């Protein structure tokens, strides 16, 4: 017999080999591999989810920023329009105030300086055409003496006769002839000044 003799005393170190031991080891390795695969897949999914969340958040933030930029631009444009309208309104009011002050000062100046009428009469005379027939200078009675004393000789040379007219406000005059007229009254001069400024305020409004 070739049977190997095993002493009784060493029998405890021997264990019978069973196929199930190998099978269990393989199963445990496969389970570990599956757990590793699941873990790796979870990591990949998590990273992808984070990337997608970041992309969506970035897109939403960009869209919100663009919307805010458009809204702010609209507000800025409205503010600019309102500011321009306010500036225009204030400018008109300041101009009206300046014109009112100028009108009052002009009236006061004409009363204090009656000689201011002299250049007005001379300018009106220069505007009179040479073909004027029988021209007459219409003045307020309060200005007649001054004009006769200061430029009476000039009037005679041009053939202008003086006519008193209470309708003419002191400081102004009119020259009328059969074929023409020169209006240098205060209201007419005032209208010409306002026409340059684009305004239409009557001299008598003040």
C-alpha positions as CSV (number, residue, x, y, z in Angstrom):
1,X,0.0,0.0,0.0
2,X,1.1,3.5,-0.8
3,X,-1.1,5.1,1.7
4,X,0.7,7.8,3.5
5,X,0.7,7.4,7.2
6,X,-0.2,10.4,9.2
7,X,0.7,10.3,12.7
8,X,-2.2,10.8,15.0
9,X,-0.6,13.7,16.7
10,X,-0.4,15.8,13.5
11,X,-3.9,15.2,12.4
12,X,-5.1,18.6,13.8
13,X,-3.1,20.6,11.3
14,X,-4.7,19.0,8.3
15,X,-7.9,20.3,6.8
16,X,-9.9,18.8,4.0
17,X,-9.9,20.8,0.8
18,X,-13.3,21.8,-0.4
19,X,-14.3,23.4,-3.8
20,X,-16.6,25.9,-2.0
21,X,-13.6,27.7,-0.5
22,X,-12.4,28.8,-4.0
23,X,-15.9,29.7,-5.1
24,X,-16.4,32.0,-2.1
25,X,-13.1,33.8,-2.7
26,X,-14.1,34.4,-6.3
27,X,-17.5,35.7,-5.3
28,X,-16.0,38.0,-2.8
29,X,-13.5,39.4,-5.4
30,X,-16.3,39.9,-7.9
31,X,-18.4,41.6,-5.3
32,X,-15.5,43.9,-4.4
33,X,-15.0,44.6,-8.1
34,X,-18.7,45.4,-8.5
35,X,-18.6,47.7,-5.5
36,X,-15.6,49.4,-7.0
37,X,-17.4,49.8,-10.4
38,X,-20.5,51.2,-8.7
39,X,-18.4,53.6,-6.6
40,X,-16.5,54.8,-9.7
41,X,-19.7,55.1,-11.7
42,X,-21.2,57.1,-8.8
43,X,-18.2,59.4,-8.8
44,X,-18.5,59.9,-12.6
45,X,-22.3,60.7,-12.3
46,X,-21.6,63.1,-9.4
47,X,-18.9,64.9,-11.4
48,X,-21.2,65.1,-14.5
49,X,-24.0,66.4,-12.4
50,X,-21.8,69.0,-10.9
51,X,-20.7,70.1,-14.3
52,X,-24.2,70.2,-15.6
53,X,-25.3,72.2,-12.6
54,X,-22.5,74.6,-13.1
55,X,-23.3,75.0,-16.8
56,X,-27.0,75.6,-16.1
57,X,-26.1,78.0,-13.3
58,X,-23.7,79.9,-15.4
59,X,-26.2,80.1,-18.3
60,X,-28.9,81.3,-15.9
61,X,-26.6,83.9,-14.4
62,X,-25.5,85.1,-17.8
63,X,-29.1,85.5,-18.9
64,X,-29.9,87.4,-15.7
65,X,-26.9,89.6,-16.2
66,X,-28.0,90.4,-19.7
67,X,-31.5,91.1,-18.6
68,X,-30.3,93.4,-15.8
69,X,-28.0,95.2,-18.4
70,X,-30.9,95.8,-20.7
71,X,-33.1,97.0,-17.8
72,X,-30.3,99.3,-16.5
73,X,-29.8,100.7,-20.1
74,X,-33.5,101.4,-20.3
75,X,-33.5,103.2,-17.0
76,X,-30.4,105.2,-18.0
77,X,-32.1,106.2,-21.3
78,X,-35.3,107.3,-19.4
79,X,-33.2,109.2,-16.9
80,X,-31.3,111.0,-19.7
81,X,-34.6,111.9,-21.4
82,X,-36.1,113.2,-18.2
83,X,-32.9,115.2,-17.5
84,X,-32.9,116.7,-21.0
85,X,-36.6,117.6,-20.6
86,X,-36.0,119.1,-17.2
87,X,-33.0,121.1,-18.5
88,X,-35.0,122.3,-21.4
89,X,-37.9,123.3,-19.1
90,X,-35.5,125.1,-16.8
91,X,-33.8,126.8,-19.7
92,X,-37.1,128.1,-21.0
93,X,-38.1,129.4,-17.6
94,X,-34.7,131.0,-17.1
95,X,-35.0,132.6,-20.5
96,X,-38.5,133.9,-19.7
97,X,-37.2,135.3,-16.5
98,X,-34.3,136.9,-18.2
99,X,-36.5,138.5,-20.8
100,X,-38.9,139.8,-18.2
101,X,-36.0,141.3,-16.3
102,X,-34.6,142.8,-19.5
103,X,-38.0,144.3,-20.4
104,X,-38.4,145.9,-17.0
105,X,-34.9,147.2,-17.1
106,X,-35.4,148.6,-20.6
107,X,-38.5,150.5,-19.6
108,X,-36.7,151.9,-16.5
109,X,-33.7,152.8,-18.6
110,X,-35.8,154.6,-21.3
111,X,-37.4,156.7,-18.6
112,X,-34.1,157.5,-17.0
113,X,-32.2,158.0,-20.2
114,X,-34.4,159.7,-22.7
115,X,-31.4,160.1,-25.0
116,X,-31.6,156.4,-25.8
117,X,-34.3,157.3,-28.3
118,X,-31.8,159.2,-30.5
119,X,-30.0,156.1,-32.0
120,X,-33.4,154.5,-32.5
121,X,-34.7,157.4,-34.6
122,X,-31.4,157.6,-36.6
123,X,-31.6,153.8,-37.4
124,X,-35.3,154.2,-38.5
125,X,-34.3,157.1,-40.8
126,X,-31.6,154.9,-42.4
127,X,-34.2,152.2,-43.1
128,X,-36.4,154.7,-44.9
129,X,-36.0,154.3,-48.7
130,X,-35.0,157.2,-50.9
131,X,-38.3,157.1,-52.7
132,X,-40.3,157.7,-49.6
133,X,-42.9,160.3,-50.2
134,X,-43.9,162.9,-47.5
135,X,-42.4,160.9,-44.6
136,X,-43.4,161.8,-41.1
137,X,-41.9,160.9,-37.7
138,X,-44.4,159.9,-35.2
139,X,-43.3,160.4,-31.5
140,X,-44.8,160.4,-28.1
141,X,-45.4,164.0,-27.1
142,X,-42.9,163.6,-24.2
143,X,-40.1,162.8,-26.7
144,X,-40.8,165.5,-29.3
145,X,-38.8,168.3,-27.6
146,X,-35.7,166.1,-27.2
147,X,-35.7,165.0,-30.8
148,X,-36.2,168.5,-32.1
149,X,-33.4,169.8,-29.9
150,X,-30.9,167.1,-30.7
151,X,-31.5,166.0,-34.3
152,X,-33.9,168.6,-35.7
153,X,-31.4,169.6,-38.4
154,X,-31.1,166.0,-39.6
155,X,-34.8,165.7,-39.8
156,X,-35.1,168.8,-42.0
157,X,-32.4,167.5,-44.4
158,X,-34.3,164.3,-44.9
159,X,-37.7,166.1,-45.1
160,X,-39.1,164.4,-42.1
161,X,-41.9,166.2,-40.3
162,X,-42.6,165.5,-36.6
163,X,-46.1,164.3,-35.6
164,X,-47.1,163.8,-32.0
165,X,-48.9,160.5,-31.4
166,X,-50.0,159.4,-27.9
167,X,-50.3,155.9,-29.1
168,X,-46.5,155.7,-29.4
169,X,-44.9,154.6,-26.1
170,X,-42.1,156.9,-24.9
171,X,-38.8,155.5,-26.2
172,X,-40.2,154.4,-29.6
173,X,-41.1,155.9,-32.9
174,X,-42.6,155.3,-36.3
175,X,-41.9,156.7,-39.7
176,X,-44.8,156.6,-42.1
177,X,-44.9,157.7,-45.7
178,X,-47.3,157.3,-48.6
179,X,-45.5,154.3,-49.9
180,X,-43.7,152.8,-46.9
181,X,-43.5,152.5,-43.1
182,X,-40.7,151.9,-40.6
183,X,-41.9,150.6,-37.2
184,X,-39.4,151.3,-34.4
185,X,-41.9,151.3,-31.5
186,X,-40.9,149.3,-28.4
187,X,-43.3,146.4,-29.1
188,X,-42.1,146.0,-32.6
189,X,-38.4,146.1,-31.5
190,X,-39.2,143.6,-28.8
191,X,-40.8,141.2,-31.2
192,X,-37.8,141.3,-33.4
193,X,-35.5,140.4,-30.5
194,X,-37.8,137.5,-29.4
195,X,-38.0,136.2,-33.0
196,X,-34.2,135.6,-32.9
197,X,-34.7,133.6,-29.6
198,X,-37.7,131.7,-30.8
199,X,-40.0,133.3,-28.2
200,X,-43.3,135.0,-28.6
201,X,-43.9,137.2,-25.5
202,X,-45.7,140.4,-26.1
203,X,-44.1,143.6,-24.9
204,X,-47.2,144.5,-22.9
205,X,-47.2,141.1,-21.0
206,X,-44.8,142.5,-18.4
